[in-house]
Amino acid sequence: MVSVVNDQRHSGGGFNVPEPTTKGGPDFGRFVAGVRRLQDHARTIDAPDEVITEAADLLDKLSALLTPYDGDEWTTPSGRRFDLPNRGGVLGVPSELAKTGENEVSGPVRFNRFYLGRNGAAHGGSLGLLFDSVLGYTAAVLTGGMHQRTAFLHVDYRKIVPVEKTLRVQARLAGEEGRKIFVEASLYDDDDPGQAGAVLLAESHALFVKLKPGQP
């Protein structure tokens, strides 16, 4: 069994930046994609009882296979594979963000079936998850400060956000005051039938605070 690393360098201080890794090998991206597909199935599958029983048995076997290798956030490839979308993580809404201007970050995002609320719309909480990730990335990239945490996050829901459709998020730095970083973002549908131009779906603004040395 692989032991969990208990490295004192990571004992709550500094909100340490993940160190890039190639652990997990060439199939880690395929592994993460498979987990995401499974999440989608779990949200919307309508299968016979015996199929669900077989799937549950297979999941038990898979969990037993992986359990001996449980690590911690500093040793796992998840969150540290910078060569993969979302750095190889499965929590966030799939996105491909990049700095697209001196004061701007943007990129495509897609809410998979896993994030479905009702009536084809993404669950409102998943929009908060998206904006927190996007605005945190924006604050870090545009200020160069990686050690920060969310102080508050406000979301305005303008229209229904569809699942299984590629959308666009655009974010910018709104200002800085000492340790405070103000950021804002908008989510658009660039291909809404019957609409001329991009349609605003949701907006968010947030405050991130730079951490003091050793602050968790």
C-alpha positions in Angstrom: 0.0 0.0 0.0 1.3 3.5 -0.9 1.5 5.6 2.2 0.1 9.1 2.4 2.8 11.7 2.4 2.9 13.9 5.5 5.3 16.6 4.4 5.8 19.5 6.9 6.3 21.9 4.0 2.6 21.6 3.3 1.3 21.9 6.9 -1.2 24.6 6.1 1.2 27.4 5.2 1.4 29.5 2.1 -1.4 28.0 0.0 1.4 26.3 -1.9 1.3 26.4 -5.7 0.9 22.8 -7.2 4.2 21.5 -8.6 3.7 20.3 -12.2 4.1 16.5 -12.7 3.9 13.8 -15.3 2.8 11.2 -12.8 -0.1 9.1 -14.0 1.5 8.6 -17.4 0.1 9.1 -20.9 -3.3 7.6 -19.9 -4.1 9.9 -16.9 -6.0 12.2 -19.2 -8.0 9.3 -20.6 -8.6 8.2 -16.9 -10.0 11.6 -16.0 -12.2 11.7 -19.1 -13.6 8.3 -18.2 -14.4 9.5 -14.7 -16.3 12.5 -16.2 -18.2 10.3 -18.6 -19.2 8.1 -15.7 -20.4 11.2 -13.8 -22.6 12.0 -16.8 -24.0 8.5 -16.9 -24.7 8.6 -13.1 -26.7 11.9 -13.6 -28.9 10.8 -16.5 -28.8 7.0 -16.9 -32.0 5.1 -17.3 -30.9 1.4 -17.3 -32.5 -1.9 -16.2 -32.0 -2.9 -12.6 -29.7 -5.7 -13.5 -27.4 -3.3 -15.5 -27.2 -1.0 -12.5 -26.3 -3.9 -10.3 -23.5 -5.0 -12.7 -22.2 -1.4 -12.9 -22.2 -1.1 -9.1 -20.3 -4.4 -8.8 -17.7 -3.1 -11.4 -17.4 0.2 -9.5 -16.7 -1.7 -6.3 -13.9 -3.6 -8.0 -12.5 -0.4 -9.5 -12.5 1.3 -6.0 -10.8 -1.7 -4.5 -8.1 -1.5 -7.3 -7.4 2.2 -6.6 -7.8 2.4 -2.8 -4.3 1.2 -1.9 -2.9 4.1 -3.9 -4.8 7.0 -2.1 -2.4 9.9 -1.7 -2.7 13.5 -0.7 -3.1 16.8 -2.7 0.6 17.2 -2.9 1.4 13.8 -4.4 -1.6 13.0 -6.7 -1.4 13.9 -10.4 -4.9 15.4 -10.1 -4.5 19.2 -10.1 -0.8 19.0 -11.0 -1.0 17.8 -14.7 -0.5 21.2 -16.3 -0.6 19.5 -19.7 -4.2 18.5 -19.3 -7.5 20.4 -19.2 -8.3 21.7 -15.7 -4.8 20.4 -14.7 -6.2 16.8 -14.7 -8.8 17.6 -12.0 -12.4 16.4 -12.1 -14.2 18.9 -9.8 -14.2 22.0 -12.0 -16.4 22.7 -15.0 -14.4 21.8 -18.1 -12.8 24.9 -19.5 -9.7 26.1 -21.5 -8.7 29.5 -20.1 -5.9 31.7 -21.4 -4.8 35.3 -21.1 -6.2 37.0 -24.2 -5.4 40.6 -23.4 -3.4 42.8 -21.1 -6.3 42.8 -18.6 -8.4 39.8 -19.9 -8.8 36.1 -19.6 -11.2 34.1 -21.7 -12.0 30.7 -23.2 -14.5 28.1 -23.9 -16.4 26.2 -21.2 -18.9 23.4 -21.3 -21.3 22.1 -18.6 -21.5 18.4 -19.1 -24.7 16.4 -18.1 -23.2 15.9 -14.6 -24.0 19.6 -13.9 -27.6 19.3 -14.9 -30.2 20.9 -12.7 -33.6 20.8 -14.3 -35.1 21.4 -17.7 -31.8 21.2 -19.5 -30.2 24.0 -17.4 -27.0 23.8 -15.5 -27.4 23.7 -11.7 -27.0 27.2 -10.3 -24.3 26.0 -7.9 -22.2 24.8 -10.7 -22.1 28.4 -12.0 -20.6 29.4 -8.7 -18.0 26.7 -9.1 -17.2 27.9 -12.6 -16.9 31.5 -11.7 -14.8 30.8 -8.5 -12.3 28.9 -10.6 -12.3 31.4 -13.5 -11.9 34.4 -11.3 -9.3 32.8 -9.1 -7.3 31.9 -12.3 -7.8 35.5 -13.5 -6.7 37.1 -10.3 -3.5 34.9 -10.3 -2.6 35.3 -13.9 -3.2 39.0 -14.2 -1.5 40.0 -10.9 1.2 37.3 -10.8 0.2 36.5 -7.2 -0.6 32.8 -6.7 -1.1 32.9 -2.9 -4.7 34.1 -2.5 -8.2 32.9 -1.5 -11.8 33.9 -2.2 -13.2 36.4 0.2 -16.6 36.7 -1.5 -18.2 35.7 -4.8 -21.4 37.2 -6.2 -23.3 35.6 -9.1 -26.1 37.2 -11.2 -28.2 34.7 -13.2 -29.4 36.4 -16.3 -30.7 33.5 -18.5 -30.8 29.7 -18.5 -27.4 28.2 -18.9 -27.6 25.1 -21.1 -25.7 21.9 -20.5 -23.8 20.1 -23.3 -23.1 23.2 -25.2 -19.9 25.1 -25.7 -20.1 28.5 -24.2 -17.6 31.4 -23.6 -16.4 33.0 -20.4 -14.6 36.3 -20.3 -13.0 37.8 -17.2 -11.0 40.8 -16.2 -9.2 42.4 -13.4 -11.3 45.2 -11.9 -8.8 46.7 -9.5 -6.4 46.1 -6.6 -6.3 47.7 -3.1 -3.4 46.5 -1.0 -4.0 42.7 -0.5 -7.4 42.9 -2.2 -8.0 41.8 -5.8 -11.3 42.6 -7.5 -12.2 40.6 -10.5 -15.3 40.1 -12.6 -16.5 37.7 -15.3 -19.3 37.1 -17.8 -20.6 33.9 -19.4 -21.9 34.1 -23.0 -23.7 31.9 -25.5 -22.3 32.9 -28.9 -24.7 30.7 -30.8 -28.2 31.2 -29.5 -30.7 30.7 -32.3 -32.8 33.7 -33.1 -30.4 36.1 -31.3 -28.1 38.6 -32.9 -24.6 38.4 -31.3 -23.5 36.9 -28.1 -26.1 36.4 -25.3 -25.2 37.2 -21.8 -26.1 34.2 -19.5 -24.6 35.1 -16.2 -22.2 37.5 -14.5 -20.0 37.4 -11.4 -17.8 39.6 -9.4 -15.5 38.6 -6.6 -12.9 39.7 -4.1 -9.8 37.7 -3.6 -7.3 38.4 -0.8 -3.6 37.9 -1.0 -2.4 35.6 1.8 0.2 36.7 4.3 3.3 34.5 4.6 2.4 31.2 6.2 -1.3 31.9 6.1 -3.3 28.8 5.2 
